[in-house]
Amino acid sequence: MAVKPIPDGYPRVSPYLIVDDAAKAIDFYTKVLGGTERMRMPAPEGRVGHAEIAFDSSVVMVADEFPDMGIRSAKSVGGTPVSIALYVEDVDKTFKAAIDAGARQTRPVENKFYGDRAGQLEDPWGQCWDIMTHVEDVSPDEMMTRMKQAMPG
C-alpha cells in the first residue's frame, strides 16, 4: 500500500507554534480557545516535543522551545508578525475568556466591513490570534465599497 504524501486528518497548511511552557499553552488553546488535544509527545526535562491541537478540521502544532537547537519562541525572538485567524461561535465570550486567562488585547472586538465581528489578541506565549465570528454575509462589491469607506485617506 502506498503512503499518502499528505496524511489523512492533516490539512495542507498547519501553523507550528513554538512556546515557552507548551503544557500551559495547550491548556489555554483547549480550554479557552476551544481546541481539542489530539496528541502530545514528551521531551526531556518535562517539555513537550510535539503536540497537536485540532480546531475542527484545522490543526495547530505546538512544542516547547529548545534554544540549544535553535528552536525559539515568539517571545524569545521579540514577537511575531504572524497572526492565526480562528473562527469561534461567540467572539465576545471567547475573547473575554482569553483576556481573563492572561492574553493581551491588541485590537478590540468590533464589527468589520467584511462581515465578521473580530478582535486581535496576543496570548501569554507571544502568539497573535485574530478571533472572529461571522455575523453578516457581504457581497464582494459591497465589501469593496465598505473597505474604501473604512480605510483612511
SULDAHU-V488144 format. One record per residue. RES is the residue in one small letter. D_FIRST is the distance of its C-alpha to the first C-alpha in Angstrom with 1 decimal. Layout:
BEGIN
RES/D_FIRST ; RES/D_FIRST
END
This chain:
BEGIN
m/0.0 ; a/3.8 ; v/6.6 ; k/9.3 ; p/12.5 ; i/14.5 ; p/13.4 ; d/14.4 ; g/18.0 ; y/19.2 ; p/21.5 ; r/21.5 ; v/24.7 ; s/25.9 ; p/29.2 ; y/29.2 ; l/32.6 ; i/34.2 ; v/37.1 ; d/39.7 ; d/39.2 ; a/35.7 ; a/36.3 ; k/39.3 ; a/37.5 ; i/34.7 ; d/37.4 ; f/39.0 ; y/35.9 ; t/35.1 ; k/38.7 ; v/40.4 ; l/37.9 ; g/35.9 ; g/32.4 ; t/30.2 ; e/29.0 ; r/25.2 ; m/25.1 ; r/27.3 ; m/26.9 ; p/30.3 ; a/31.7 ; p/34.9 ; e/38.3 ; g/37.0 ; r/35.4 ; v/32.1 ; g/29.5 ; h/27.2 ; a/27.4 ; e/26.1 ; i/28.3 ; a/27.2 ; f/29.7 ; d/28.1 ; s/25.1 ; s/26.3 ; v/25.6 ; v/28.2 ; m/27.4 ; v/30.3 ; a/31.4 ; d/34.7 ; e/36.3 ; f/36.3 ; p/39.1 ; d/39.0 ; m/35.6 ; g/36.7 ; i/35.0 ; r/37.9 ; s/38.6 ; a/40.3 ; k/43.5 ; s/43.4 ; v/43.3 ; g/45.9 ; g/43.8 ; t/41.1 ; p/41.4 ; v/38.2 ; s/38.5 ; i/35.8 ; a/36.4 ; l/36.0 ; y/36.9 ; v/38.4 ; e/40.2 ; d/43.6 ; v/44.1 ; d/47.6 ; k/46.6 ; t/43.5 ; f/45.5 ; k/48.4 ; a/46.2 ; a/44.7 ; i/48.2 ; d/49.4 ; a/46.5 ; g/47.5 ; a/46.1 ; r/48.5 ; q/49.2 ; t/48.9 ; r/49.5 ; p/50.8 ; v/49.2 ; e/50.6 ; n/49.9 ; k/48.5 ; f/49.2 ; y/45.6 ; g/45.6 ; d/44.3 ; r/46.3 ; a/45.1 ; g/46.2 ; q/44.9 ; l/44.9 ; e/44.1 ; d/42.5 ; p/44.0 ; w/41.4 ; g/42.4 ; q/39.5 ; c/40.7 ; w/39.7 ; d/40.8 ; i/41.0 ; m/41.3 ; t/41.8 ; h/41.9 ; v/45.3 ; e/46.1 ; d/44.3 ; v/46.0 ; s/45.7 ; p/45.0 ; d/48.6 ; e/50.0 ; m/47.8 ; m/49.2 ; t/52.7 ; r/52.3 ; m/50.7 ; k/53.7 ; q/56.0 ; a/54.2 ; m/54.0 ; p/57.1 ; g/59.2
END
